[in-house]
Amino acid sequence: MISAMKRKGQKFIRTQLERLGIAIERRKAGNGPSIPLLRLLVEHSILVDGKGAILQIGANDGVLADPIHEMIVALDLPAVLVEPIPDRFEELQRNYAGQPNISFENCAVSSEPGEAELFRINPKATHFPDWAHGLASFEKTVLLKHQSKEGMAGSNLDQHIESLRVPVVTIGQLLKKHSALQKLTAIQIDTEGHDFAVVKSAVAAGCLPRIIHYEHKHLSYDDQLACRNLLISHGYSFLSNFEDTLAYRYQ
């Protein structure tokens, strides 16, 4: 009854406005720039706790699709950047040249130290788009998921995947090695399917910064749920999109 009366009222108002030459159109939201919530939270944390370091796991070349490079430089933040692939690691160092508060580690991170097999696209396969050469995962199947992405169709991706052995350390080992990490603002994680293992490594080391930003899209549903539950048990709240999760700890 109320809905019918509402519709009649809207029709009456529309008719009267049209007689005056005024048209009513539904306003559509524009696709403007997204709110940089990660940076806003980092800046808020600095205001509350003072300037702390950034730990980045899976830093790639430090520029390609990197959510924290500009922030680290603009805010002059100390950082430890971790990247296992040797040629990407060299580019990472070059892209942060002249930044005195940055340290680098050429290794992978997991819940146990040692060595592991890492899969990547052969850098000599130049017919792939630039972003594809930034992919690396402990699981070959994660790379194969990108076969249907733009610029990858008909590329015979499977034939161009190579593996290499890389050293693996834990978050605890990084904490002991780098004094800057004793005051940590955020951990940024992008490891193409290994993010939960990195989160577990951080929690096991008692490393619970205000912010943990990780990629969840390559995690199984069970691992996504387990990762959230683990962080919830340590006081984190969440905001997620289709690819990433931003976890924030208030206390």
trRosetta pair geometry for C-beta under 8 A, 3 or more apart (Angstrom, degrees):
i j d omega theta_ij theta_ji phi_ij phi_ji
1 4 5.9 -55 -152 32 27 110
1 5 6.6 23 153 -14 62 107
2 5 5.8 -57 -151 39 33 110
2 6 6.2 37 150 -24 66 106
3 6 5.5 -52 -148 34 32 115
3 7 6.5 33 154 -20 65 102
4 7 5.9 -52 -149 33 31 110
4 8 6.5 30 152 -17 63 105
5 8 5.7 -54 -149 37 33 112
5 9 6.3 35 152 -21 65 107
6 9 5.7 -56 -150 36 30 113
6 10 6.4 30 153 -19 65 105
7 10 5.7 -53 -148 36 32 111
7 11 6.3 33 153 -20 65 106
8 11 5.7 -55 -148 36 31 112
8 12 6.3 34 153 -22 65 105
9 12 5.7 -53 -148 33 31 112
9 13 6.4 28 155 -16 65 105
10 13 5.9 -55 -148 38 31 109
10 14 6.2 32 154 -20 65 108
11 14 5.7 -55 -145 37 30 112
11 15 6.2 32 155 -21 65 106
12 15 5.8 -55 -149 34 28 111
12 16 6.5 25 156 -16 64 107
13 16 5.9 -57 -149 37 30 109
13 17 6.3 26 156 -16 65 109
14 17 5.9 -60 -148 40 29 108
14 18 6.2 31 155 -23 65 107
14 24 5.6 -93 -117 23 90 132
15 18 5.8 -54 -147 33 29 112
15 19 6.7 34 153 -22 62 102
16 19 5.8 -51 -157 29 33 114
16 20 7.0 21 149 -9 62 106
17 20 5.6 -63 -157 42 39 107
17 22 4.2 -77 177 78 94 107
17 23 7.5 156 126 -83 111 15
17 24 6.3 74 87 -36 151 102
18 21 7.5 56 -172 -73 35 15
18 22 6.9 -106 -78 64 29 57
18 23 6.8 52 -103 -93 78 60
35 40 7.2 -12 160 -17 96 141
36 39 4.2 3 139 31 117 115
36 40 6.1 138 97 -23 73 89
37 40 5.4 -56 -144 38 35 115
37 41 6.2 32 159 -18 69 105
37 239 6.8 -59 134 85 160 153
37 246 6.4 120 109 106 121 178
38 41 6.1 -60 -152 37 27 107
38 42 6.4 27 152 -18 64 107
38 67 5.9 41 61 157 164 123
38 68 7.3 -96 138 -82 135 84
38 71 7.6 -96 115 -53 102 160
38 186 7.9 91 -171 -149 94 158
38 211 7.4 112 -150 -173 75 144
38 213 5.8 24 -120 -88 121 153
38 246 6.2 -135 -85 -116 83 130
39 42 5.5 -53 -146 37 35 112
39 43 6.2 32 157 -17 68 105
39 71 5.2 -152 -108 -100 99 124
40 43 5.9 -56 -147 39 29 108
40 44 6.3 31 152 -20 64 107
41 44 5.5 -51 -143 37 33 114
41 45 6.2 36 155 -22 65 104
41 186 7.9 106 107 -86 105 128
41 210 7.3 -172 161 131 101 115
41 211 5.6 125 124 -90 125 132
41 246 7.3 150 10 176 158 126
41 248 5.9 -111 -150 -104 143 128
42 45 5.7 -54 -149 35 30 111
42 46 6.5 32 152 -21 63 103
42 54 7.8 -1 -132 -85 132 113
42 71 6.2 64 71 -177 160 139
42 75 7.4 -152 129 3 122 171
42 77 7.9 -46 174 -79 129 154
42 185 6.0 75 -143 147 81 132
42 186 5.8 -52 -101 -26 100 141
42 211 6.5 -63 -79 7 71 162
43 46 5.6 -50 -149 33 34 114
43 47 6.6 36 151 -19 64 102
43 75 7.3 -144 -91 -100 83 140
44 47 5.7 -54 -153 34 34 112
44 48 6.4 24 153 -13 67 109
45 48 5.7 -59 -145 42 33 107
45 49 5.6 -20 174 26 72 113
45 52 7.1 -60 133 28 115 118
45 185 5.1 130 113 -152 137 101
45 186 7.4 144 50 -48 161 95
45 210 4.4 173 -119 70 134 164
45 211 6.5 -106 -38 -20 155 111
46 49 6.9 -72 -118 59 19 76
46 50 6.6 -31 -162 154 57 13
46 51 5.2 23 -140 -89 104 57
46 52 7.2 -147 -97 14 71 75
46 75 7.3 -138 -60 -170 164 136
46 185 6.7 -5 -67 -114 76 144
48 210 8.0 122 69 -99 129 151
49 52 6.4 -6 109 -28 120 121
49 185 7.2 167 76 -104 130 85
49 210 6.9 -158 0 -43 148 134
50 183 7.4 -38 94 180 108 138
51 75 7.7 179 -127 156 111 106
51 77 6.6 -154 -168 -117 104 75
51 78 7.7 103 145 11 106 92
51 185 7.5 -56 -171 -49 41 133
52 77 7.8 9 87 -153 40 105
52 78 7.9 -86 161 54 32 100
52 183 4.5 -130 -123 141 91 84
52 184 5.3 90 164 171 123 6
52 185 3.5 150 74 -42 110 85
52 186 7.7 131 93 -1 111 62
52 209 7.2 174 124 -139 148 116
53 77 6.7 135 -132 167 39 92
53 78 4.3 -54 -104 93 91 96
53 79 5.9 160 -168 -91 84 37
53 80 6.6 39 164 -4 131 87
53 178 7.9 -175 156 137 170 121
53 180 4.4 106 -76 149 149 98
53 181 5.6 -92 72 -92 145 47
53 183 6.3 110 2 86 89 68
53 184 5.3 -47 63 -110 88 60
53 185 6.5 173 60 12 29 85
54 68 6.0 173 -177 171 154 145
54 71 7.8 112 -67 103 158 112
54 72 5.9 -102 36 -94 147 105
54 77 5.4 59 -8 130 109 134
54 78 7.5 168 21 93 69 49
54 79 4.2 -16 64 -110 92 98
54 80 7.7 -166 93 32 54 57
54 184 7.8 116 -95 -155 19 76
54 185 6.3 -36 -75 61 65 101
54 186 5.3 -7 -121 66 80 93
54 187 7.8 154 -166 -95 59 27
54 188 6.4 15 -179 -3 106 110
55 79 7.2 176 -78 -157 29 68
55 80 5.2 -4 -116 61 73 99
55 82 7.5 19 -178 -7 80 112
55 171 7.8 75 154 -137 157 97
55 174 7.0 102 -141 134 130 144
55 181 6.0 51 -70 -118 120 112
55 184 6.1 -12 -13 -142 112 123
55 186 7.4 -161 34 101 68 50
55 187 4.8 -20 72 -111 102 75
55 188 7.2 179 90 27 50 68
55 209 7.8 173 22 -19 109 149
56 59 4.5 83 117 -86 120 97
56 68 6.3 -158 -88 62 126 141
56 79 6.5 17 -3 -176 104 117
56 80 7.3 -175 28 91 67 53
56 81 4.9 -2 59 -120 113 69
56 82 6.4 -173 94 27 61 74
56 187 7.7 165 -86 -163 32 51
56 188 4.4 -12 -113 66 78 108
56 189 7.9 -175 -157 -73 48 36
57 82 5.0 -8 -116 64 54 125
57 109 4.9 -72 -136 34 125 139
57 187 6.9 13 -2 -177 106 97
57 188 7.1 -180 27 91 64 56
57 189 4.7 1 61 -114 110 74
57 190 7.4 163 91 31 68 50
57 191 6.1 -27 130 -55 102 114
57 198 5.2 162 108 -146 165 148
58 82 7.1 3 -20 90 33 88
58 83 6.9 80 -146 -104 22 67
58 136 7.8 -168 -136 65 96 103
58 189 6.4 72 24 -166 116 49
58 190 4.2 -141 100 76 132 66
58 191 4.4 -148 -57 -76 138 64
58 192 7.4 164 -138 -3 145 78
59 62 5.6 10 161 -76 104 70
59 66 7.5 31 -166 -121 64 120
59 81 4.1 55 -82 -173 165 98
59 82 6.0 136 -11 59 107 40
59 83 4.4 -86 54 -56 91 105
59 92 5.4 77 113 -130 117 139
60 63 7.8 -110 105 43 107 50
60 64 5.4 -95 135 59 141 106
60 65 7.6 38 46 59 166 86
60 66 6.7 -145 58 -77 118 102
60 83 6.2 -163 -33 -119 12 125
60 88 5.6 -81 -164 -175 46 129
60 92 6.9 149 102 -79 37 108
60 134 4.7 18 -141 -153 131 105
60 190 7.6 -32 -24 89 110 124
61 64 5.4 65 44 3 106 105
61 66 8.0 -115 74 -47 63 128
61 83 7.9 101 -67 -133 31 162
61 88 5.3 -105 -66 -157 74 79
61 91 3.9 -32 -134 112 104 124
61 92 5.3 -143 -147 -67 34 65
61 95 5.9 97 156 -12 80 146
61 134 7.0 -91 1 -106 97 104
62 66 5.9 24 176 -87 30 165
62 69 5.4 111 169 -103 74 120
62 81 6.6 10 -91 -162 105 156
62 91 7.3 -165 23 121 96 81
62 92 4.4 121 -25 -137 109 71
62 95 4.2 174 76 86 125 133
62 96 5.7 -111 -163 -39 166 99
63 66 5.6 -109 -152 8 7 129
63 69 5.8 47 -98 -73 48 174
63 95 5.2 -129 -35 -149 109 152
64 130 6.9 -146 -117 138 128 104
64 131 6.3 166 -174 -113 119 66
64 134 4.8 -148 108 -78 147 150
65 131 6.5 65 -24 -131 126 108
65 134 6.9 156 32 103 113 164
66 69 4.2 58 110 -19 133 111
67 71 7.8 7 139 2 60 125
67 188 6.7 -169 68 -144 104 132
67 213 7.0 -107 88 132 146 149
68 71 4.9 -65 -156 47 59 118
68 72 5.6 63 147 -29 87 101
68 79 8.0 150 134 -119 126 146
68 186 7.7 -168 -114 99 141 135
68 188 5.1 -112 -16 -59 145 163
69 72 6.0 -57 -151 32 27 109
69 73 6.5 15 158 -9 63 109
69 95 7.5 -42 -141 143 134 123
70 73 6.0 -63 -150 42 30 106
70 74 5.8 21 160 -15 69 116
71 74 6.0 -57 -133 42 25 105
71 75 5.8 -4 175 8 64 117
71 77 7.0 4 132 7 81 136
72 75 6.8 -71 -135 51 15 90
72 76 8.0 61 165 -107 50 8
72 77 4.8 -96 -136 53 62 105
72 79 5.2 -19 -135 -32 132 147
72 99 7.5 38 135 -157 108 153
72 102 7.4 68 163 -89 134 112
73 76 7.4 13 -177 -73 28 46
73 99 6.7 -92 -105 -97 79 129
76 101 6.9 85 175 24 72 142
77 101 7.1 -154 118 105 30 135
77 185 7.4 -80 -150 32 131 139
78 101 4.0 -100 -101 167 70 116
78 102 7.4 -174 -154 -76 50 42
78 180 4.5 -133 146 -158 137 134
79 101 6.9 84 16 119 66 88
79 102 5.2 -6 63 -117 92 78
79 103 7.3 -162 99 34 51 67
79 180 7.7 -74 -20 130 7 145
80 102 7.8 157 -89 -163 29 56
80 103 4.8 -18 -111 71 75 102
80 104 7.6 178 -160 -81 58 20
80 105 6.6 29 175 -9 98 111
80 174 6.4 143 132 -176 154 117
80 178 5.0 22 -82 -169 142 176
80 180 6.5 160 -41 75 102 120
80 181 6.0 -28 0 -62 139 111
81 92 6.1 -166 130 172 136 130
81 96 7.2 167 10 -23 155 159
81 102 6.4 4 -2 -170 114 104
81 103 7.3 169 22 86 70 49
81 104 5.4 -23 68 -110 92 68
81 105 7.2 180 89 26 44 73
82 104 7.8 152 -87 -164 36 51
82 105 4.5 -16 -109 68 79 108
82 107 6.4 -52 -159 66 101 72
82 108 7.6 110 156 -125 114 22
82 109 5.9 42 139 -31 159 116
82 174 7.4 -57 -70 -104 134 143
83 88 5.4 -124 167 111 132 105
83 89 4.6 176 93 -90 111 77
83 92 5.2 159 15 -28 154 159
83 104 7.5 -35 27 -162 96 96
83 105 7.6 140 26 81 52 60
83 106 6.6 -27 79 -117 70 55
84 89 7.4 -116 103 -56 8 117
84 106 6.8 98 -129 178 31 55
84 107 5.7 -2 -101 169 80 16
84 108 4.2 4 -70 -56 139 81
84 118 5.8 157 115 -57 142 171
84 136 6.9 -159 65 131 108 151
84 166 4.2 38 -173 -168 120 154
84 167 7.7 -167 -132 54 97 60
85 88 4.1 53 82 23 110 115
85 89 6.3 -179 84 -21 51 87
85 118 7.3 -137 -74 118 83 142
85 120 6.0 82 -103 -72 134 161
85 136 5.5 -152 -46 -72 125 158
85 164 7.5 105 -119 56 73 140
85 166 7.6 -60 -73 -91 45 138
86 89 5.4 -57 -145 32 27 117
86 90 6.7 28 158 -20 63 101
86 106 6.6 45 -104 -163 61 128
87 90 5.7 -47 -152 30 36 112
87 91 6.8 35 150 -14 63 103
87 123 6.2 -6 63 -61 162 162
88 91 5.6 -54 -152 38 37 112
88 92 6.2 47 147 -28 67 103
88 134 7.1 114 -118 -123 134 63
88 136 7.8 -121 5 -22 156 139
89 92 5.4 -48 -149 30 33 119
89 93 6.7 33 153 -18 63 100
89 104 7.0 120 -167 173 94 125
89 106 4.5 45 -144 -111 162 99
90 93 5.9 -51 -153 33 33 110
90 94 6.6 31 150 -17 64 105
91 94 5.6 -56 -149 38 35 112
91 95 6.1 31 155 -19 69 109
92 95 6.0 -59 -146 37 27 108
92 96 6.7 2 161 2 62 110
92 104 6.5 141 112 -129 118 126
93 96 6.4 -73 -149 49 28 94
93 97 7.1 62 148 -66 62 77
93 104 5.7 -32 -85 -60 93 168
94 97 5.6 -14 -160 -33 39 114
96 99 4.6 -65 178 32 86 129
96 102 4.9 -81 160 91 141 169
96 104 7.8 166 58 -66 139 114
99 102 4.5 45 107 -4 114 122
101 180 7.4 132 -176 -118 88 148
103 178 5.7 -176 71 -120 158 125
103 180 6.9 169 4 25 127 138
105 169 7.3 -76 173 34 140 141
105 174 6.8 -74 -43 -113 166 107
106 167 7.8 71 108 44 71 111
107 166 6.4 147 -146 163 50 97
107 167 4.4 -56 -123 88 105 95
107 168 6.4 162 175 -98 102 21
107 169 5.2 53 125 1 148 104
108 116 6.2 -70 63 49 147 122
108 118 6.5 176 -57 -74 143 132
108 138 7.7 110 -171 -65 158 106
108 166 5.1 86 -12 112 109 128
108 167 7.1 172 27 91 75 45
108 168 4.8 -30 76 -105 95 77
108 169 7.6 156 81 24 45 64
108 191 7.6 98 -153 -139 97 122
108 194 7.8 -2 -176 109 118 163
109 168 6.9 144 -105 -159 14 74
109 169 6.0 -36 -106 73 67 71
109 170 6.9 95 -157 -131 80 21
109 171 6.4 62 -166 -61 126 68
109 174 7.3 -21 -109 -29 121 135
109 191 7.6 -112 57 -87 89 146
109 198 5.2 65 106 -115 112 98
109 201 6.2 -160 163 74 98 163
110 113 7.7 167 63 -80 90 30
110 116 7.0 88 -18 -30 148 150
110 168 5.1 -8 19 -174 111 126
110 170 7.0 -61 77 -93 49 64
110 194 6.7 -66 -99 180 90 124
110 197 4.9 -19 -146 146 76 128
110 198 7.0 -68 -105 -75 36 62
110 201 6.2 155 144 -59 23 138
111 170 6.7 36 -160 -117 23 102
111 197 5.0 -110 -19 -168 98 84
111 198 8.0 -129 -52 -76 71 22
111 200 4.9 -16 -90 98 123 114
111 201 4.6 -144 -95 -71 55 86
111 204 6.6 94 -145 3 90 149
112 168 7.3 38 94 119 60 128
112 170 6.9 -5 -114 -71 10 109
113 168 5.8 172 -150 102 42 80
113 169 5.4 11 -116 -124 97 41
113 170 5.4 -77 -55 -20 88 91
113 173 6.4 79 -83 -31 129 148
114 167 7.8 -159 118 -154 26 57
114 168 5.3 -1 62 56 58 111
115 165 5.4 13 176 -177 120 103
115 166 6.8 160 -154 79 73 34
115 167 5.9 -49 -100 -106 73 43
115 168 6.1 169 -102 6 17 96
116 138 5.9 -29 154 -120 132 112
116 165 7.3 160 80 -148 26 62
116 166 6.2 -27 63 60 75 83
116 168 5.0 58 -3 -46 108 134
117 138 7.1 103 82 -146 63 70
117 163 5.0 5 -175 -178 102 126
117 164 7.5 152 -150 75 60 25
117 165 6.1 -39 -95 -94 59 62
117 166 8.0 123 -123 16 15 80
118 136 5.6 19 170 178 113 107
118 137 7.2 160 -158 83 73 20
118 138 6.1 -53 -107 -88 63 57
118 163 6.6 150 74 -155 39 71
118 164 5.7 -28 61 64 91 75
118 165 7.6 134 15 -118 84 14
118 166 4.9 14 -4 4 131 126
119 136 6.8 166 82 -155 48 58
119 137 5.6 -23 59 66 97 71
119 138 7.2 115 11 -140 89 10
119 139 7.2 -79 26 89 129 19
119 140 4.6 148 -80 -92 170 70
119 142 7.9 145 69 55 125 93
119 143 5.6 -114 120 -15 121 140
119 161 5.6 8 -173 -179 107 112
119 162 7.4 162 -149 85 61 33
119 163 5.2 -36 -93 -96 65 81
120 123 8.0 4 131 -44 119 79
120 133 7.8 50 176 -158 104 54
120 135 6.6 157 -136 96 68 67
120 136 4.4 -17 -86 -103 100 87
120 137 8.0 145 -74 18 58 57
120 143 7.5 -180 -117 -96 23 143
120 161 7.1 160 84 -151 24 69
120 162 6.3 -27 68 64 74 78
120 163 7.7 133 20 -103 69 34
120 164 7.1 -16 21 13 113 106
121 125 5.9 -95 167 56 98 129
121 128 5.8 -25 159 26 153 173
121 132 5.5 15 13 143 162 97
121 133 5.7 -103 72 -103 115 55
121 135 6.2 60 -6 61 105 104
121 143 7.0 169 -53 -159 84 130
121 157 7.4 -66 -106 -154 110 83
121 160 5.5 25 -154 124 82 104
121 161 6.1 -53 -97 -99 52 59
121 162 7.6 75 -170 19 14 81
122 125 4.7 91 76 -11 93 104
122 160 4.9 -113 26 -175 105 79
122 161 7.3 -153 -22 -106 82 10
122 162 4.8 84 -76 -12 86 120
123 133 6.0 73 -112 -144 73 122
125 128 5.5 48 118 -6 101 111
125 160 4.2 43 -71 -154 161 138
127 155 6.4 -179 108 -133 109 98
128 132 4.1 -96 165 73 120 143
128 133 6.3 136 96 -48 122 84
128 151 7.1 95 -163 139 51 107
128 152 7.0 26 -134 -104 87 75
128 155 6.2 80 -90 -161 82 147
128 160 7.3 -176 -41 114 129 155
129 132 5.2 104 62 -6 73 103
129 150 7.3 32 -25 107 157 80
129 151 3.9 47 -35 128 122 158
129 152 7.3 -75 10 -57 105 75
130 133 6.1 -60 -164 29 41 108
130 134 7.5 39 145 -20 66 102
131 134 5.6 -53 -166 26 46 116
131 135 7.8 59 142 -35 66 92
132 135 5.8 -37 -168 4 47 117
132 146 6.7 156 -121 138 94 145
132 149 7.8 167 -84 80 102 133
132 151 7.2 -139 -31 104 124 117
132 152 6.6 140 -90 -87 138 106
135 142 8.0 -168 -176 120 112 96
135 143 5.7 125 139 -116 131 88
135 146 6.5 -101 -91 -9 164 161
135 192 6.1 96 -158 -89 77 152
136 192 6.3 166 79 25 41 142
137 140 7.3 174 85 -74 106 21
137 142 4.1 -118 165 69 174 133
137 143 5.7 -161 31 -43 120 86
137 191 7.3 113 -115 153 67 64
137 192 3.7 -100 -83 111 102 122
137 193 5.2 50 -149 32 121 118
137 194 7.0 169 -149 -20 72 103
137 218 7.5 -112 -121 165 138 162
138 191 7.9 14 -5 157 98 106
138 193 6.9 -132 47 88 84 109
138 194 5.4 82 12 -69 120 127
139 142 4.5 88 84 -9 100 105
139 143 7.8 -177 101 -3 61 78
139 192 7.7 -151 47 128 88 93
139 193 5.1 -71 32 107 123 157
139 194 7.9 168 -4 -56 97 88
139 218 7.9 171 58 166 129 124
140 143 5.8 -53 -164 33 47 110
140 144 6.5 43 144 -19 73 106
140 161 6.2 100 -144 150 101 154
140 163 7.8 -55 -79 -76 108 110
141 144 5.4 -55 -147 38 39 114
141 145 6.9 57 151 -36 64 92
142 145 5.8 -38 -162 10 36 118
142 192 5.0 127 141 162 143 99
142 193 4.4 -114 -86 -27 149 142
142 218 5.1 38 -131 -154 116 137
143 146 6.2 -55 -174 22 45 111
143 157 7.1 -172 141 162 95 122
143 161 5.7 125 107 -111 152 130
143 192 7.5 37 -65 172 67 144
144 147 5.7 -2 -175 -31 58 112
144 157 6.3 150 -118 104 60 130
144 158 6.4 28 -106 -81 108 86
144 161 7.8 -50 -63 -48 81 151
145 218 7.4 -173 31 -114 160 99
146 149 4.7 -30 -168 2 74 127
146 152 5.8 -168 140 -97 82 171
146 157 7.1 163 82 -133 85 158
147 152 5.6 -161 -159 137 28 124
147 153 7.6 82 159 -96 67 46
147 155 7.5 -156 -143 49 69 101
147 157 4.9 -128 -100 13 86 144
148 152 6.8 7 45 80 7 118
148 153 6.8 37 -136 -81 42 86
149 152 4.7 58 63 12 78 131
151 155 7.8 38 139 -53 58 137
152 155 5.1 -81 -166 11 52 136
152 157 6.3 16 -173 -67 106 123
155 160 7.3 -61 147 17 97 138
156 159 4.5 -7 148 24 107 121
156 160 6.7 102 104 -14 82 100
157 160 6.1 -81 -157 44 36 100
157 161 6.7 43 155 -40 73 101
158 161 6.1 -47 -153 9 34 114
169 173 4.4 -110 -176 74 108 139
169 174 6.2 116 122 -48 128 85
170 173 4.9 106 56 2 75 98
170 174 7.3 -137 100 -1 46 85
170 201 4.9 -157 -155 -157 80 116
170 204 7.5 -65 -172 82 128 124
170 205 6.7 156 144 -59 107 122
171 174 5.6 -55 -153 37 38 112
171 175 6.3 43 149 -24 68 103
171 198 7.2 104 -53 -167 113 68
171 201 4.3 135 -2 132 103 99
171 202 4.5 123 -62 -87 176 55
171 204 7.4 132 51 60 112 87
171 205 4.5 -137 96 10 101 148
171 207 5.2 -113 149 21 132 151
172 175 5.6 -52 -150 31 32 114
172 176 6.7 29 154 -17 64 104
172 201 7.2 -122 -9 179 81 84
172 204 6.9 -68 -42 104 117 93
172 205 3.7 -165 -74 -106 79 114
172 207 7.7 -148 -76 -24 55 118
173 176 5.8 -55 -151 35 33 109
173 177 6.3 25 155 -16 66 112
174 177 5.8 -63 -145 40 32 108
174 178 5.9 -14 173 17 71 112
174 181 6.3 77 132 -19 91 172
175 178 7.0 -74 -128 53 19 80
175 181 5.1 -122 -117 105 60 130
175 182 7.3 103 -164 -77 87 59
175 205 5.8 157 -1 170 143 136
175 207 6.2 -146 -70 -78 134 122
178 181 4.7 73 93 -4 104 109
179 182 5.8 -24 -173 -6 56 116
180 183 7.4 -74 -180 49 47 79
181 184 5.3 17 -163 -71 63 112
181 207 7.7 -22 165 -127 112 124
184 187 7.1 22 167 -53 128 82
184 207 6.7 10 50 -161 159 96
184 209 4.3 -93 115 -84 99 121
185 209 5.8 73 134 -170 13 127
185 210 6.0 -28 -164 35 57 111
185 211 6.5 10 148 30 70 108
186 209 5.6 -165 -86 124 23 143
186 210 6.7 -50 -75 67 70 84
186 211 3.8 -20 -110 77 96 112
186 212 7.1 177 -158 -79 67 32
186 213 6.6 14 -177 1 116 102
187 198 7.9 -177 160 145 132 113
187 202 6.1 -64 -49 -104 173 152
187 207 7.3 82 -54 138 137 118
187 209 5.8 147 -16 33 86 130
187 211 7.2 -176 30 102 56 67
187 212 4.9 0 59 -119 102 75
187 213 7.2 -175 92 31 56 63
187 214 7.8 5 111 -61 98 94
188 213 5.1 -9 -115 66 65 106
188 214 8.0 166 -165 -78 35 52
189 195 4.8 119 132 -134 126 93
189 198 5.0 165 -132 93 136 148
189 199 7.1 -96 -6 -55 170 80
189 212 7.2 8 1 -176 115 85
189 213 6.9 174 27 91 71 54
189 214 4.0 -3 66 -110 115 87
189 215 6.7 -130 108 13 78 75
190 195 7.4 -4 -106 -85 22 113
190 214 7.5 -177 -69 -148 49 51
190 215 4.9 71 -121 -15 69 126
191 194 3.9 -72 122 59 127 97
191 195 5.3 164 41 -65 100 64
191 197 7.9 -88 90 55 152 100
191 198 6.1 139 -2 -26 147 135
191 215 7.3 -176 31 47 53 113
192 215 7.4 0 -71 89 33 144
192 218 5.7 37 -173 18 47 168
193 218 3.7 -82 -77 127 77 127
193 219 6.6 158 -139 -71 54 53
194 197 5.0 -45 -177 37 78 118
194 198 6.3 82 127 -24 84 98
195 198 5.5 -56 -152 36 38 112
195 199 6.4 40 151 -20 70 103
195 214 4.2 131 -174 -178 131 118
195 215 5.4 -173 -55 60 149 68
195 216 6.7 -104 73 -85 147 47
195 218 7.7 119 4 60 108 96
195 219 6.4 -81 53 -56 104 118
195 227 7.4 28 111 -121 94 155
196 199 5.5 -51 -148 36 36 113
196 200 6.4 38 152 -19 66 103
196 219 5.6 103 -31 -119 117 131
196 223 4.7 -107 -37 179 163 110
196 224 7.9 -110 -73 -76 124 34
196 226 6.8 55 -154 85 136 103
196 227 4.5 -110 -116 -77 96 118
197 200 5.7 -51 -149 36 32 113
197 201 6.4 37 150 -23 63 104
198 201 5.5 -51 -150 33 34 115
198 202 6.6 36 151 -20 64 102
198 214 7.2 174 75 -119 118 128
199 202 5.7 -53 -152 33 34 112
199 203 6.4 29 154 -15 67 105
199 212 6.6 86 -116 174 98 145
199 214 6.3 -49 -60 -54 114 164
199 227 5.5 78 66 -145 158 101
199 230 6.7 122 133 90 118 136
199 231 6.9 -59 -174 -60 131 107
200 203 5.8 -55 -145 39 33 108
200 204 6.1 35 156 -22 66 108
200 230 6.9 -59 -91 -172 73 168
201 204 5.8 -54 -145 36 28 113
201 205 6.5 19 157 -12 62 110
202 205 6.0 -67 -153 41 29 105
202 207 4.3 -94 -165 77 77 110
202 208 7.4 127 146 -74 101 49
202 212 7.1 160 93 -112 165 131
203 206 7.6 40 -177 -74 34 23
203 207 7.3 -93 -65 54 22 70
203 208 7.0 56 -111 -77 63 92
203 230 6.1 -99 -44 164 169 117
203 231 7.7 -127 -75 -85 128 61
203 234 6.5 -147 -125 -37 109 154
208 234 5.5 -130 -125 165 135 133
208 235 7.8 70 176 49 134 107
208 249 6.3 48 163 -27 97 172
209 212 6.7 132 63 -59 93 76
209 249 7.5 154 111 32 36 123
210 248 6.4 0 162 -152 76 71
210 249 5.5 -136 -140 55 41 86
211 246 7.2 -28 -156 -168 95 84
211 247 7.1 140 -158 81 45 61
211 248 5.8 -9 -101 -104 70 71
211 249 7.7 -135 -57 18 33 80
212 231 6.8 -133 56 -121 141 135
212 236 7.0 -37 32 -120 113 149
212 247 4.4 -10 62 61 93 114
213 244 6.4 13 -179 177 86 122
213 245 7.4 -178 -149 90 48 50
213 246 5.2 -5 -109 -111 87 70
213 247 7.3 -164 -75 26 40 70
214 227 7.6 -112 84 174 147 144
214 244 6.8 169 92 -153 31 78
214 245 5.7 -11 64 58 78 92
214 247 7.5 5 14 2 98 111
215 218 6.8 30 129 17 108 96
215 243 6.0 -33 -142 160 87 84
215 244 5.3 -51 -101 -99 56 75
215 245 7.9 149 -116 16 11 75
216 219 5.1 -58 -164 26 64 121
216 224 5.2 77 -172 -117 119 102
216 227 7.1 -161 -114 68 107 150
216 240 6.8 -28 31 -138 143 122
216 243 7.3 147 49 162 69 33
216 244 6.7 127 11 -134 83 22
216 245 4.9 53 -25 -15 127 112
217 242 6.7 40 -95 141 119 66
217 243 4.5 -35 -36 -133 131 59
217 244 7.6 -37 -23 -51 98 44
219 223 4.2 -124 -176 93 105 116
219 224 4.8 138 102 -60 122 77
219 227 6.8 -32 -170 -8 167 140
220 223 4.6 90 53 10 81 102
220 224 6.9 -139 94 -7 41 85
221 224 5.6 -53 -149 34 32 114
221 225 6.4 29 155 -16 65 106
222 225 5.8 -58 -150 39 30 109
222 226 6.1 27 154 -18 66 110
223 226 5.5 -52 -137 40 34 111
223 227 6.0 39 159 -24 66 104
224 227 5.9 -55 -149 34 26 111
224 228 6.6 23 155 -15 61 107
225 228 5.9 -57 -151 38 30 109
225 229 6.2 28 154 -18 66 109
226 229 5.7 -54 -144 38 31 111
226 230 6.3 36 155 -23 64 104
227 230 5.8 -53 -150 32 29 112
227 231 6.6 19 156 -9 63 108
227 245 7.9 136 115 56 127 158
228 231 6.0 -64 -150 42 30 104
228 232 6.0 36 153 -25 68 107
228 238 6.4 -28 -132 -52 104 156
228 245 7.6 -114 -85 -162 93 160
229 232 5.5 -49 -141 34 31 116
229 233 6.5 36 157 -23 62 103
230 233 6.0 -57 -158 30 28 112
230 234 7.2 5 150 0 60 108
231 234 5.8 -69 -154 47 39 100
231 236 4.0 -39 159 46 101 139
231 238 7.6 97 97 -67 134 107
231 247 5.1 -57 175 -150 153 151
232 235 7.8 104 -174 -26 31 10
232 236 6.2 -90 -81 60 35 79
234 249 7.0 -44 125 -107 87 130
235 249 4.9 69 104 -144 100 97
235 250 6.8 -117 164 40 107 74
235 251 5.6 -87 -176 51 151 97
236 247 4.2 10 -179 -179 136 107
236 248 6.4 134 -152 63 78 27
236 249 4.9 -53 -89 -75 70 80
237 247 7.2 155 74 -153 33 60
237 248 5.6 -28 61 64 84 84
237 249 7.8 152 13 -90 70 34
237 250 7.1 36 2 -27 115 102
238 245 5.8 -27 -153 -168 110 104
238 246 6.9 136 -156 75 56 54
238 247 5.5 -23 -96 -100 76 69
238 248 7.8 171 -82 19 28 74
239 245 7.4 154 79 -157 41 57
239 246 4.8 -13 61 59 91 105
239 248 7.8 21 4 -1 97 111
240 244 7.0 -165 -144 99 65 44
240 245 4.5 -20 -99 -103 95 78
240 246 7.3 -172 -78 20 44 67
241 244 5.9 22 45 49 95 75
